[in-house]
């Protein structure tokens, strides 16, 4: 991927009521310059394309000018130049570089006079572009296949996550609307681990969300090994922890999201699992224990935790919902492993007891035997729908047994799959009447009394739409259930849809009706930028899933000291190779196959012990060779 000072290419130029001459001259380091001038009411404009979504500090150098203003409109798509930057024309011969980054693929440049009335102005522009602002990742991991589609899909996911690694001081699209203490924290907080943290998206929301960090961190471990950015992000929430033990769901806007607090515990354990960084685990231990104290204090007799909202933030899901309990179950499992490393055996037993009780009551309360799915709380009248997230979580986190998992995945495919991915619901809600006592919509729109039509409009981003974030959990669930063909087909539908369109990164959401990038605002009552994110880090974690499940490399003990290699291949993906970075060096796997045998070439550091799992339909009846020698169970 490009880094450093990056020049765009020319798409088109419009002279307007003036001139636009030699515009290509400003798009390289040559000696020529472009000339723009205006003498009438319509200024000249030049549309530029960086070829792929990117982030960077806008730079410009003028040879001479009238000293007026450059107007920069930019955005992820040609039809979505949603941001405007006005730059006073810098002094002649001075390379001007902005102090804050922008996120874009397309840029439209024009000039205008600073005079009150329309007046002539001109600029000779020597060069223009952006200086790359994201973390300078080294791509230590890899994933390749005979079909180049898969390598492109993997690299796009890694790049999507890389663009979300930005300096912490740039946090929040809505920074000017934050309370003063929040703005001060954003401006002044620095981590000892890295200046960069993990944002949800580089344009919107442009802040650290702990639920997003979990999936993006997995991509970082597998693609880059840039663990310092994960540490700075987890440390950020430790710095925001209250005396009660609570952490916010988001670091700048400080939104609550009780369910998101659970992801912090999961992420702390997974960081140790992938890195074996004991010093950082010890640093986080006190904060983790404080949050666990709060969680255990708030559990009801079933072991359930009340939640205010989930990642489907437009839906009224307040209550003891099943999706939240699934995430809690995984958090309790991870907490037990943390305590095991700390030598706290009695705590391990207690946490495992809590997890077992939770699973029992979750199945008793929410399992629908007739449909073969888990139900969840949705505080709307007559809202008889099945939600995808609880069912994906139940399979991935081990709450559902094998028979339940097969029934869940069969239902998801039959009722939620579209040509563009798997939807959030099994049927689209056609009315939205809040249940008695539901105050969800007043939380977001205080003082407003919404009509049914307005409530439906508010919920549209999650109303049977396609979110790659949750599609990732379903792909993972299908790999775990030995449904590799289905996992790969869903990957092609969801990520292949985005890969075939602009801007070259993975989106936050796909329009289920047409498979396109939706240009409709996520929050139509917002005064700021609420457009779908065209580069969302949690949508990129398909890359980690391919390395962890198709290639099959996953850590069983901290630091990969014990590593599972369990490839799950399927139709269209029978020959693959890749590398996974570890603290001890890379693990490499190359797989070739035919009808009679599968040949693996595996390399790993001396400090790593490898165990294999070929208990998959793909390997049935085939001879397995590892580094030229026959494998025997």
N, C-alpha and C positions, 0 to 999 in steps of 0.2 A: 504494500500500500504506500501511497505517496506521503511524504512528510516534508518538513522544511517550508520554504516559500513556494507556493503552488499557483500556477497560472491557469485560468480557464480558457476555453475555446469559444470562438464566435458562433453564435446561433443566427443573429440577424441584427441589422442596424436600420434605424429610421431617422432621417435627417430632420423631420418635423418642419418647423419654420426657420430652418437654419442649415447647418452643415454637420455631417458626420463623415470625416475623411480618414483614410488609412487606419481604420479602427483595429485591424489585426496587429499593428505595430506595437500596441501596448501589452500584448499577450505573451511576451518573452523578454529576455534580458538584452535584446538588441538595442541599437542606438537610435532607432526611429521613434516616432511618437504619433499617437492618434490626435485628431483635432476635432473638437466639438464646439459649435457656436450657435447662438440663438439670437434672433433680432425681433421675433414676433412672439405670439402667445403660446405656441406649441414647441416645447423644447425637444432637441434630438434625444434619442435613447438608443442604447446598445444592450441587447440581451446576450448574456454569457452563461456558459455551462461548464461546471467543473467535472462533469462526466460521472460523478457519483456523489452521494451525500457526504458532506464532510463538515468539520468544525475548524475555525481558525480566526486569527486576528486579521481583520481587514487592513490591507496596506495599499498605498498609492504614492506615486511620485510624479510630480508635474514638471514639465520643462518651463512653462510659463502659463499664466492665467490672469483673469480679471479680478481675482481675489474674492470670488463669490462662493457658491456652495455646490458641492456634489451631492446628489440624491441617490441613495442606494436602496432599491427595493429587492428583497431576497426571500427565498423560501425553498421548500423541498421539491416542489413541482412547478412547471411553467404556469399552471393554473392556480397556484397557491403561493404567490409572492406576498406573504402575509405580514412581513416585517419591513420597517423603513428605518434607515440610518442616514442622517444628514450630517455631512462632514464639511466644515469650512475648508476651502481650497488651501492646502498647505503652501508654504513658501516655495519658490522655484528651486528645483534641484534637491529638495529634502525628501527623504524616504519616510513617510508618515505611517506609523503602525498603531492601530487602536489598542487600548489597554484591556478591552473585554472582547471575548470571542463571540462569533456568530455561528449559527448552524444553518447550512444551506446546501443546495445543489445549484440552483439557478440564481443569477444576479442580474438586475436591470439597472443600468447606469444612466443617469441624466444629469443635467446642470440647471441651475436656476440663479437668478439675480437676488441679491439681498435687499434690493430697493423695494420700497412699498409698491410702486407701480412697475409694470413689466418694463424691463430695460435690457439692452444687449449684454451678453456675457459670453465668455469663451474660456476654453482650457485645452492646452496641449498636454496630453497624458502620456508619460513615458512608459509606465508599467502599473499594473493593477492586479490584485489577487488576494490570497489569504495565507497567513503563516500558520501551519498546522498546530492545533492547541491541545489535542488529546494526549493522553499518556503515551510515551514512545515505546510501545510494546515490542518485544521480540517474540516472533511466532515460533516458539519452541515445540509446540504440538503440531500435529498434522493429521489429515484424513484424506485418503485418495482411493479411487476406485477405477475400474476399467472405463466406466462411463464418467466423463469429466463433469457432468451435472453435479455429482456428489461432492467433489472437491470444491466447486464453486459455491454450493449450498453451505458447506462447512465454513469456508473462508468468509462468506458474507455474514454468517452468524458471529464469528469471532470479531470481524470488523465492526459490526453493529455494537457489540459490547465495548470494544475499544473506544468508540466515539463517546460512550457514556462515562469514560474515565476522565474527569476534568478537575481542575483546581477547585478546592472547596470554597474559596472566597467568591466564586461566581454563582453560588447556589440561589435558586428560586427565580422562576419566570416572573413571579409576582412580588419581587423583593421590595418594591416601593410601597406595597400594601401591607407589609408585615409590621407588627408592633415594633417599636424602637428597640426593646431588648433583644428581639430576634434578629433584627438587622445588625445590631452591634455584635452579636455572637457570630453571625455569618462572616462579618468583616474581620473579626479578630481571632477566631479559633484556628489553631494550627495543630496538626497531629505530629508526634515525633516520628511517625513511620513513613509518611508521604504527604506531599502537598495535594495529592490527587485523591478523590473519593469516587465512589460509584453513584452516579446519578441514574434516575429511571430513564430519562431521555435527555439529550443535550440541548433540546429546545424547550420542551414541555414535559414534565414540570420543572426539569432542571434542578432536581434536588434528590437527596438520599432518602429512599424509602426502604425500610428494613425488609419488607416482603419482597421487593425487587432484588435487593442485594443477595438474597440466598441463591437465586438461579443464576444471576450474573457472576457470582463468585465461582460457581461450578465451571462456568465457561472460562474464567480467568485461570483456574487451576489447570484445566486441560489444554487450553490454547497457548497461554503465555507463561504460567508459573509466576506471574507478577503479584506475589502474595502480599507485598507491602501495601498495595491499594486496598486489598480486603481488610488488612489490619487497621488501616486508617479509618475505613468506613465503619467497622465494628466498634472501634475506639470512639468514634464520633458519638454513637448512641450511649456509650458508657459515660461520656462527658455530660450528656443531657439527662442522666438518670436522676430521679427525684429520691428523696429520703424514704418514701414509701416503697421504693423498688421499681416503680413504673418508669418505662421509657416511652417516648412518643413513637408513633408509626412513621412520621416524617420529620426530618431534622430541622428544616427551616420553618415550615408552616406549623409544625408541632401538632399535627392532627392525631387523634387518639388511636383508632383502629386496634382494639384490644387483641384481635387475632394476630396482628402483625408483630406484637411483642414476642409471641411464641417463636417466630422465625429467627429472632436474635439468638435464642438458646440453640436452635438447630444449627445456625450458621457458626456459632462459636465452636460447637463440637466438630462440624465438618471442616472448619479451618484446621483444627488440630489433626483430624483424620488424614487430611491431604498433605500437611506440612510437618507434623511432629514438632511444632514450635511450642515447647513446653513453657518458655518464658512468657509468651503471649497468653497462653491458657491460664497461667497463674495470675497474670495481670487482670484478666477478665473474670476470674473465679469469684471474687467478692461481689461484683455487680451481678453476675449470673445468680448467685445464691440469694441476693436481695430480691431479684425479680421472682425467683422460685418461691420465696417466702410469701410474696404478695399473691401469686397464683394459687398456692395451696390454701391460703387464707380465704380465698374467694370461691373455692370449689363447693358445689352443692352436694347433698348426700349421695348422688349418683357418680360424683367425680366430674361433673360437667362445669364448664366455665361460661359465664354470661359474656356475650359479645355485643358491641355496639354496631359495627359494620364490617363488611368483608371487602375483598378486592372488587367485587361487583357492587361498587359504592352507590349506584343509583337505585338498587333494590332494597326495600325495607326488610332486612333480615335480622333485626335486633332480637336477641333472645338466646336460648341455649341450643343454637343450631348445630346440626350434625357436621357440617364442614369444619366449623371451628373446633369441634371435639376431635376430629381426625387430625388436625394440625397439633392440637394439644397432645394427642397420643404419641405423635412423632417427637414432640418436644420432651415428653417424659422419657422416651427411649434414649434420646440424646443426653438428657440430664443424667440418666443412670450411667451412661458411658463416661461422662465427665467425672462423676463421683467415683467410678471404678478407677480412673487414672489417679484420683486424689487419695485412694486408699480408704474411702469411706464405705465400708462394706454394708453397714446397717442402712445407710442412705440408699444404696443400690437396691437393697431388698424392698425398702419402702416405696421407691419410685416404680419399681417393677410391679408391686402390688397395686399401686394407683393406676398404672397403665392397664393391667388386667381387669380391674373393676370397671374402668372407663369403657373398655372394649365390650364387655358383657352388657352393660347398660345401653351402650350405643346401638348394638344390634337389636336388643329388646325394644328400644324406643323407636328406631327409625328404619329398620329393615322392612321392606315391602315384599313379602314372600310371593304375592301374586305377580308382581311385575319383575321381580328379581333385581331391584335397585334400592338404594338408600333414599329416603325422603329428607326434606330439610324444611326449616322455618322460612316462610315468606308471608309477611304480614299484609296480605291483600285478600279481599273477599273473592271466593270462588277461583282461587289461583291453584288449580290442580295441575301442577307442572313438576317435572323432574329436572333437577339442576346437575350440570356436568361435574362441577368441582368436587363435591362430596364423594361422588362415585369414583373419580380418578384417584383422589387421595386415599380412599379406602383400599384400593388395590395396591397402590405404590407403597403405602405405609404399613401394609400387612394386616389391616383390620379385617378384610374380607378373606375367607378361606378360598381354596382353589375353585370349588363349585360356585361360590358366590361371585368370584372374579370373572368366571366365564360367562355367567348370566349378565353381569353388569356390562361387560364389553360387548356382548351380543346386542344388548338393548341400545347402547350408545351408537353402535354402527347402524342399527335399523332405524333409530328415531332422531339422531342428531347429526349424522354425516350429511354433508353437502358436497358439491363438486369442488369447493374451495376450503374445506376443512370441517372440523367438528364444532357444532354450535353450542351455545351456553345452556339452552333449554331444549326439551323435546317438542315443545310447541310454542308458537309465538303468542304472547299475551295480547288480547284484543281489548281489554278494559282494565282499569287500574283504580279500584276503589279501596282506599286504605281500611284495614281492619280496625275495629274499635280500639282506641288507645294508641294507635300508631302515630308517632310524631316524627317519623323519619324525614319527611319532606320539609317540615318546618325547621329541621336542623340545618338544612342547606339553604332554605329560602324563608328565613324568619319573617313573620308578619304577613306572608302571602297566603292567600287561599286559592289553591290550584283547582282548576277545572279538571275533569277526567282527561280531556284532550291534552292539557298541559302536563299532567302527571305522566301520561303515556310518552309525551315528548321528552320529558326528563329522563325516563328509563330506557330510551331507545338504544343507547350504546351497548346495553347488556341483554336486550330483548331478542333472544335467538340470533345472536351475532357470533362472529368467529374471532376468538382471542388466541393468538399463537401461544401465549403464556400457558393457558390450560390445555391447548392441544399438545404441548410438550409433555404434560403429565399423562395424557392419554397415550402418547407414543411410548413413554417409559412403561406405563402399565401393560401395554401390549407386548413389549419386549420381555417383561418379567413373566408374562403368561405364555411365553413361547409362541406368540403370534407375530413373528417377524414380518411376514408378508403384509399383514394389515398395518403394522407400525410403519413400514416403508411407504405403503400406499397413502396413509394419512400424511406422512411427511411430504410426499410429492404434491398432494392436494393443497396443503396449507402453505408450506414454505416455497413450493414451486410456483404457486400463484403470485407471491410477492416477488420472487426472483425474476419472473418474466416481465415485471413492470418497474417503473421508476419509484424511488430514486437510487436504488442499488443497496438499500439496507432494509431491515425487517421492521414492519409497522407494528403499532400497538394493537390495532384492530383491523379486520377485513370485513367489508360489507358483504353479508351473507347472501344478499339478493343478486349481486353481479360479480363478486370477487374483486371489486375495485377498492382503491383508497378512498374512503368517504371524506368529502369536503364539508360535511355538515358539522357544526360545532358540537362538542361533547356536552357542553353546558351552555345552553342558549341564553341563560340569564346572566352569563358572565360578561363583564366589561373588558376583560383581557383575552389573551390567547388561549382558547380552549379547543383548538383543532386537534384532530387525531395526530398522535406522534408518528412521524415517518421513520424514526430510528429509536426503537425502544429496546433497552438492554435485555429485558426478560424474554423478549421474542427471539433473541439470538441464542438462547441456551440449547437449541436443537443441536448445536455443534458439540457440546459436552455430551449430550445423549448419544450421538453417533459414536463418539470415542468410547464412552462408557458401556454401551450395549451392543452396537453392531460390531465394533472392534472388540469390545468385551473387557476392557481394562478398568478394574475398579479396586480401590484400596480396601483391604480387610482389616489391616492394623495400621496405626498411625504412621505417616510418612511412607506408605506403600511397602513397609517392611515385609508384610505379607500381602500379596496381590492376587486377586482373582482374574483369570483370563477365561472369559465365557462368551465367545463370539456368538452372535445371533444373526445369521445371514438369511437372505430370502430372495425372492424373485427380483431380478435386475440388480442384485448386489451379492455376487458370489465370489468376487475377487477384490480384495481391499488390502490396504496397508496404511499404517500410521504410526505416530509416536505420541507418547504421553510423558510430559516432564515430571520428574519426582525430585525430592531433595537429594537423592543419591545419584541422579543421572537419568537419562531417558529410558523408557521401556518401549521397545519397537515390536510391532507385530505385522507380519505379511501373510496373507492367506490366499491360496489358489485352490481351485477345486474342479473336479469333473464328476461324472456320474458314479465313479467307483471310489474315489479317494479325495481327501482334503489334506493339503500340505501347508503346514505352518512353519514360518521362520520367525523365531522369537529371540529377542535380545533384551537383557536386563542387567542391572548392576549387581555386584556380589552381595551387597547388603540386602537385596530383595529376595524373598522366597516366593515362588510362584506356584499356585494351585490352579488346575484346569477343571472346567465344567463344560462337557460336550453333551449334556442331557437336553438335546433339542432335536426336533424332527428333521432339521437340515442334515444332521450327522448320522441319522439312522441308516444302517446298512453300508456305511462308507468306512474305508480304512483311513485312519488318521495318522499322519506323520508329523512329528515335531522335530525340526532341525535334522530331518532325514531319518529319524528313528521312529519306529512304530510306537504309538501311545497305547498303554494298557491301564485301565482304571485301577 
